[in-house]
Amino acid sequence: MFARSAIATRSAAPTLNVAGQSRNMATLKEIQVRLKSVTNISKITASMKMIASTKTTRAQRSMNVARVYGQVSNDFVKQSGVEKAEGAKELLVVASSDKGLCGGIHSSLSRSARRYLNEGENAETPVVVLGDKAKVQIQRAFAKNIRYNFNQLGSTIPTFDETSIIASTILADKSLEFDNAKILYNKFVSPIAFETSSIESFPITQIVEAPNFAAYEVQDEILENLNEFLFANNLHWALVEGHASEMAAKRTAMENATKNAGDMIQRLTLQYNRGRQAVITNELIDIITGASAL
């Protein structure tokens, strides 16, 4: 009876151990594959962070130049004493881009646009969207308001030539009747912060009628060119500053992604080592049990 019991124990033990070991090894294999995948993702996000850091530096230099021109032209309009006419038709311009992987920078811009359009007097305001990211979010509720959408923006720093083409297209459309233009954009505050802001663009007819405009002695034949320049300059300022905010937000997003991947790698490594140690312990127990049975 003792011999039969020992033989039964020896014959039954390997079956249970193989099943348990198979399960453990399968789990360890899954953890190992996932660990390798997260490690590769961490390398990609770290590289994207370095690229975004370089692009942020370039974008900030261009932004500082565009901001000077934009502030000077807006100070000129402000010093003339122009005020928004009551009942003026307004055009909403949303300056975003086509790129993602930069946090909620496009979402905040789209929320501000939807909040503006949800106001009763602005429900029929025509909208011009610069970039595909904001378009996708705005057209869900206000598809009928979108008149123009310009894409292929954000891959490089916007140039004034590109902005001039956009401004000329908008101003040349006679069916797009508006008096004032409200330009929504992401204002660059710091490399880790931005805020949604707006620029008011007034037509030259209102600027000429302003009380202090006569002090500038602008010739009548260049008023139309001045109108186009002021509008294009405001658009360029909004696009370049938004591009700098986007690159800074992308750098922050990639930095956070790399940090999260590092934390996940530590947890998976610890889990893998514990599982591997458990397998080794079970194998030792099986060896000791078999030796004791013999």
C-alpha positions in Angstrom: 0.0 0.0 0.0 2.8 2.4 0.8 4.5 1.6 -2.6 1.2 2.2 -4.5 0.7 5.5 -2.6 4.2 6.7 -3.4 3.8 5.7 -7.1 0.4 7.5 -7.3 2.0 10.6 -5.7 4.8 10.6 -8.2 2.6 10.1 -11.2 0.1 12.8 -10.1 2.5 15.4 -9.1 4.1 16.2 -12.5 0.7 16.8 -14.1 -0.2 19.5 -11.6 3.2 21.1 -11.8 3.2 21.3 -15.5 -0.1 23.0 -15.6 0.9 25.5 -12.9 4.2 26.2 -14.5 2.6 26.6 -17.9 0.2 29.2 -16.4 3.1 31.1 -14.7 5.3 31.0 -17.8 2.4 32.3 -19.9 1.9 35.2 -17.5 5.6 36.0 -17.5 5.7 35.9 -21.3 2.8 38.4 -21.5 4.5 40.7 -19.0 7.8 40.5 -20.9 6.1 41.4 -24.2 4.2 44.3 -22.6 7.4 45.5 -20.9 9.2 45.5 -24.2 6.3 47.4 -25.8 6.2 50.1 -23.1 10.0 50.4 -23.3 9.8 51.1 -27.1 7.0 53.6 -26.5 9.2 55.4 -23.9 12.0 55.7 -26.4 9.6 57.2 -29.0 8.1 59.7 -26.6 11.6 60.8 -25.3 12.6 61.4 -28.9 9.5 63.4 -29.6 10.1 65.5 -26.5 13.6 66.4 -27.8 12.2 67.3 -31.2 9.4 69.4 -29.6 11.9 71.2 -27.4 13.9 72.3 -30.5 10.8 73.4 -32.3 9.6 75.3 -29.3 12.8 77.4 -29.2 12.4 78.2 -32.9 8.7 79.0 -32.5 9.4 81.3 -29.6 11.8 83.4 -31.6 9.3 83.8 -34.4 6.6 84.5 -31.9 8.5 87.3 -30.3 8.9 89.0 -33.7 5.2 88.5 -34.7 4.1 89.7 -31.3 6.0 93.0 -31.7 4.3 93.7 -35.1 0.9 92.6 -33.8 1.1 94.8 -30.7 2.3 97.8 -32.6 -0.6 97.6 -35.1 -3.1 97.0 -32.4 -1.8 100.0 -30.4 -2.2 102.1 -33.5 -5.9 101.0 -33.7 -6.4 101.5 -30.0 -4.8 104.9 -30.0 -7.1 106.0 -32.8 -10.0 105.6 -30.3 -12.0 103.1 -32.4 -14.9 101.4 -30.8 -17.1 98.5 -31.9 -20.2 99.7 -33.6 -23.5 98.6 -32.1 -25.1 95.8 -34.1 -22.0 95.2 -36.2 -21.7 91.9 -38.0 -18.9 89.8 -36.6 -16.7 87.0 -38.1 -15.2 84.4 -35.8 -11.8 83.1 -36.8 -10.4 80.1 -34.8 -6.6 79.7 -35.2 -5.7 76.1 -34.5 -3.6 73.5 -36.5 -3.7 70.0 -38.0 -1.4 68.4 -35.4 -2.3 66.4 -32.3 -0.4 64.9 -29.3 -0.3 68.2 -27.5 -2.8 67.9 -24.6 -6.0 69.8 -24.5 -4.7 72.9 -26.4 -7.2 72.4 -29.3 -10.1 71.4 -27.0 -9.8 74.6 -25.0 -9.9 76.6 -28.2 -13.0 74.8 -29.5 -14.8 75.1 -26.1 -14.3 78.9 -26.2 -15.6 79.0 -29.8 -18.7 76.9 -28.9 -19.3 79.1 -25.8 -19.2 82.2 -28.0 -21.6 80.7 -30.6 -24.0 79.5 -28.0 -24.8 83.1 -27.0 -28.1 84.1 -28.5 -26.9 87.1 -30.7 -23.9 85.1 -32.0 -25.8 81.9 -33.1 -25.6 82.9 -36.8 -22.0 84.2 -36.8 -19.9 82.8 -39.7 -16.8 80.9 -38.7 -13.5 80.5 -40.4 -11.4 77.7 -38.9 -7.6 77.5 -39.4 -6.6 73.9 -38.9 -8.4 70.6 -38.9 -8.3 69.9 -35.2 -10.7 72.6 -34.2 -12.9 72.0 -37.2 -13.7 68.5 -36.1 -14.8 69.7 -32.7 -16.7 72.7 -33.8 -18.7 71.2 -36.7 -20.4 68.7 -34.4 -22.7 71.4 -33.2 -22.1 74.4 -35.6 -21.4 72.8 -39.0 -23.6 75.3 -40.8 -21.6 78.2 -39.4 -18.3 77.1 -40.9 -17.6 79.0 -44.1 -13.9 78.3 -44.7 -11.4 75.8 -43.3 -7.7 76.2 -44.1 -5.6 73.1 -43.4 -1.9 72.1 -43.8 -1.0 74.4 -40.9 1.2 73.7 -38.0 3.8 71.4 -39.6 6.2 74.4 -39.7 6.2 77.9 -38.4 3.5 79.9 -40.2 4.9 82.5 -42.6 3.4 85.9 -43.4 2.9 84.9 -47.0 0.7 82.0 -46.0 -1.3 84.3 -43.7 -1.7 86.9 -46.4 -3.2 84.3 -48.8 -5.7 83.3 -46.0 -6.6 87.0 -45.3 -7.0 87.8 -49.0 -9.3 84.8 -49.5 -11.5 85.9 -46.6 -11.6 89.6 -47.6 -12.2 88.8 -51.3 -15.4 86.7 -50.6 -18.2 89.2 -51.1 -20.8 86.7 -49.8 -19.0 86.7 -46.4 -20.3 89.9 -45.0 -18.8 91.1 -41.7 -17.7 94.3 -40.0 -15.5 93.1 -37.2 -13.4 89.9 -36.9 -12.8 88.2 -33.6 -9.7 85.9 -33.8 -9.5 83.2 -31.1 -6.0 81.8 -30.5 -3.8 80.2 -27.8 -1.7 82.9 -26.1 1.8 81.7 -25.1 2.2 82.4 -21.4 5.2 80.2 -20.5 6.7 76.9 -21.8 4.3 75.1 -19.5 1.2 77.3 -19.7 -1.1 78.9 -22.3 -4.5 80.6 -22.3 -7.2 81.1 -24.8 -7.3 84.7 -25.9 -8.8 86.8 -28.7 -7.8 89.7 -31.0 -10.4 92.2 -32.3 -9.9 93.2 -35.9 -11.8 96.4 -36.9 -12.6 97.4 -40.5 -10.9 100.4 -42.0 -14.2 102.3 -42.2 -14.6 102.3 -38.4 -10.9 103.2 -37.9 -11.2 106.2 -40.2 -14.2 107.5 -38.3 -12.4 107.2 -35.0 -11.9 110.5 -33.2 -8.1 110.3 -33.1 -7.4 108.8 -36.5 -6.8 112.2 -38.2 -3.6 112.6 -36.1 -1.9 109.9 -38.2 -2.3 111.6 -41.5 -2.8 108.4 -43.6 -3.4 109.0 -47.3 -6.8 107.8 -48.7 -5.3 105.7 -51.5 -3.6 103.4 -49.1 -6.5 102.8 -46.7 -7.6 99.6 -48.5 -4.0 98.2 -48.3 -3.9 99.3 -44.6 -7.1 97.4 -44.0 -5.7 94.2 -45.5 -2.4 94.5 -43.7 -4.0 95.0 -40.3 -6.2 91.9 -40.8 -3.4 89.8 -42.1 -1.0 91.0 -39.3 -3.5 90.0 -36.6 -4.0 86.6 -38.2 -0.3 86.1 -38.4 0.2 87.0 -34.8 -2.5 84.6 -33.7 -1.1 81.7 -35.8 2.5 82.1 -34.8 1.7 82.5 -31.1 -0.7 79.5 -31.3 2.1 77.5 -32.9 4.5 78.3 -30.1 1.9 77.3 -27.5 1.3 74.1 -29.4 4.9 73.1 -29.5 5.3 73.9 -25.8 2.2 71.9 -25.0 3.5 69.0 -27.1 6.8 69.0 -25.3 5.0 68.9 -22.0 2.7 66.1 -23.2 5.7 64.0 -24.4 7.5 64.6 -21.1 4.6 63.4 -19.1 4.1 60.4 -21.4 7.8 59.5 -21.0 7.5 59.8 -17.2 4.4 57.7 -17.1 6.0 55.0 -19.3 9.0 55.0 -16.9 6.7 54.4 -13.9 4.9 51.6 -15.8 8.3 50.0 -16.7 9.2 49.9 -13.0 5.9 48.3 -12.0 6.1 45.7 -14.8 9.7 44.9 -14.0 8.8 44.4 -10.3 5.8 42.2 -11.3 8.0 40.2 -13.7 10.7 39.6 -11.1 8.1 38.5 -8.5 6.5 36.1 -11.0 9.8 34.7 -12.0 10.8 34.2 -8.4 7.4 32.4 -7.7 8.1 30.0 -10.6 11.6 29.2 -9.3 10.2 28.7 -5.8 7.5 26.3 -7.1 10.1 24.3 -9.0 12.3 24.0 -5.9 9.2 22.8 -3.9 8.5 20.2 -6.6 12.1 18.9 -6.5 12.1 18.8 -2.7 8.7 17.0 -2.6 9.8 14.5 -5.2 13.0 13.8 -3.3 11.2 13.4 -0.1 8.7 11.0 -1.7 11.6 8.8 -3.0 
